[in-house]
Structure formats: structure tokens, C-alpha cells
Amino acid sequence: MTPNHLRICIDGRLLTGQSGGVEQAIVGLASGFSQLNDGDEEYLFLVYVDESDWLRPYMGGPCKLLPAPYKTLQKVRRLVNSFPQASSLFRVLTKFRMNFVMKLPVSDGTIESARVDIMHFTFQSAFKTDVPSIYHPWDLQHVHLPSFFAEHERFIRDLKFRSYCDQAQMVSVASWWMKKEIVKHLPLSGHKVKVIPMAPPIDSYPVPTDQDLEASRIRFNLPESFLFYPAKTWGHKNHLRLCEALALLRQHYGLALPLICSGGTTPFFSKIQNCLRELNLLSQVKFIGFVSPLDLQCLYRLCRFMVFPSKYEGWGLPITEAMRLGVPIACSNIPVLKEQVDDAALLFDPEDPQRIADTMRRLWADEDLRHVLSKRGMEYASRYSWEKTARIFRAHYREIAGRPLTKEDQWLLRDDCV
């Protein structure tokens, strides 16, 4: 590195297993930046002290860790995450705090002391700083599905999004649909919002062997054929309608499709459990919690197809993962997923259990259709790679910092490169 090299900080202040797809996206970014050995940049990943093991294996080349101290609220959150039953108490404490303190967090000086030139906030939570920044709001779920949020939570999200977008030199999103949403609802200038698609997180993970596949089948007691749904149990992920669709298939066609769900649990999980009991699906639907990257790879490869009934997404990372591996997909017809899959998946109305059921029944029975969707998905997924995503971000970093741009940078900054 030369004395004038560009130093970028990427926000990785997460507790592993608690942040869903954001964690996987940061892993992908670390993998991508680690491949960039043709530049004069340094990438510092801001992580909590003693909370970097999840990211460390994917870092190399110009990437380094930048430890940050816990603040009081993060310490409380970490403790609460060890006891899921206490999560409702944490929500009450957060509401109480916001009633008296309406200020957003301010930088503790870590990135300033590290002489960071660009701060890249990779998820909704950020902090106030004078360092030029990029901010990535993954979705505006609180605008479209307000019933899943308490009033104070909607207030907090709106305050964060507007403040951090105003602070940032650039706002990044993963889809064209999300750009329209951000410009409309915040509102922002379209020139400030840049579309940078995310590659499949599994590209950074180890490829399983036959022995790994068999070990996962035994560990999770998997049936010979099953549906797979990787998602935390947030309300918008729509496990309830999916369970109703499974009950309809069993009731009308005698078809009991086994469903395996991975991902961490949330307070909403209690409603899902009640639904499973009411519909007599406890033996048909299995929740296996947060799984390792290797087990995730195995589950994709072992399932008959992936079902993704989410009501709202800013970008469906599992969609890109399934397409990369040639896993057939049945998913919601929400705009962002339609943008992602085009004709490489079967679509359904996520609010209509009968439509979900009919789509799953068709894909379960039609092997030729699964083969066609598998082939199309792999073709579409070939458009994405973490190295390309990293190069696009690098071009933006250089532009924001006023550094010279290469011909490749100039091309990557064009809207049509994505």
C-alpha cells in the first residue's frame, strides 16, 4: 500500500445468526474484496470485539478486521439474544429509551482513528459521522407492512432511514424496484441511489462432498424428498400462509409435502407453532434453526425445490442462491422477486394459500418443469459474482473520494453494467 491508498470501512457489527441475509451479504463482500489485488485500496471490516469468527474465514488480500467496542445497548442486545424469551422485554426497553432519547448514535471515533476515507454502512443501523459514507437500506417493510411493527419501531426506522440517507454521499440498493421505492418514499434524488445487485452468498462457502450431504441428511433426519424454505421466522416471511397451503394439499389431494425450514427464530415463531398445531402439521413441517454455511449448501442440494412465499423483500438472497445451484423455485409474485427470477421460477400470490398450494403441487409432480427452471436459474445466476459486486463498489468508492477512475471503473459506474 502507498501512503495515499484509499481506506474503506465496511460495517460488519453483527451477532452471527441474528441478522439473516445481511450477514451472508457481508460475507460475500469480504470474499469479493479479498479477490481485488489489482488496486491500491484497503478494506477494513468494522466488527464487535470477540464477534468476528463468522467473518474471519472469508477475508484475505487487502481486507482486515477493525474491532469496535460494544456500547451499552449492544451489550443488552447480545444478552437478550441468548434468551429469546426476553426479546419482548427488550422491545419495551427500546420503546422506553426512544420516548426520552430521540438522538441517533454518533461515531465513537474508531473509524476516524483508523483514518478511514469512506464508511460503507451495509444495513439499516448506522451512526452519524463526518466521514463520507454509503448507506444500504435493504427494504422499506415498515411502510408496506406496518402491522408487523409497533408505532415506536416504525418511528425509529423512519428516523434512521431518512437521516442516514441524507448523510450519505450515495445510497445503494440491490434492485431497480427498491430504487423506485427509496426515491418515492424517503424521498431522494434518483442520482443518489445506485443499483448494485448482490451475488449468491453461497459462492463464498465450501462445496459439500457426498459425505457432507449424507451427514446433513442424518443430522436433520431429512426425508428422501422435501421442500426447503430458508428464512428467519419474521411475520413477513409468510410461514403462516405456507402452512395453510400445505394443509390444503393434504386435505384435498392427500399430498403431505415435507417442509424443512432453516433460519433463526423470532418472537413471531410462537404464532407459527400455534398454526402448526391447529393444522396438525407438527410432523410434516420441521424448523431446524440457524445452520452452518456447509449445511445450508447441503440443504439446497438435497431438496426437491425451494419455496419462498415472502410478502416483502428488498432483494431475495436465497433466490440467487437457489438459482446458482440449479434448485427449482416457487416464489411470491412480489415485484422484486419477479425482477430477480424473470421466467426462471413459478410465481404465486403470497396472500392466497390455494394458489401457493397449486403451484407447489405442480412443481412437486413435474420433473421436466423442475429441470427447465433449474437450467434457466443457473443461466440467470451467472450474471452475478461477488468479485463483480466488489468492483462496482470500488468504482463508487474511488468516485466519492475523488480518486482517478480506470476505464473499467467508468464502465462499472454506468447503470447498464448491472
Helices and strands as residue ranges (DSSP letters): E 6-11, H 21-34, E 41-48, G 56-58, E 63-68, H 72-81, G 84-86, H 87-100, H 110-113, E 118-121, E 133-135, H 141-144, G 146-148, H 151-167, E 170-173, H 176-185, E 193-195, G 201-204, H 210-219, E 227-230, G 235-237, H 239-253, E 259-262, H 269-278, E 285-289, H 293-302, E 305-308, H 317-325, E 329-332, H 335-341, E 346-348, H 353-365, H 367-381, H 386-400, H 407-412, G 415-417
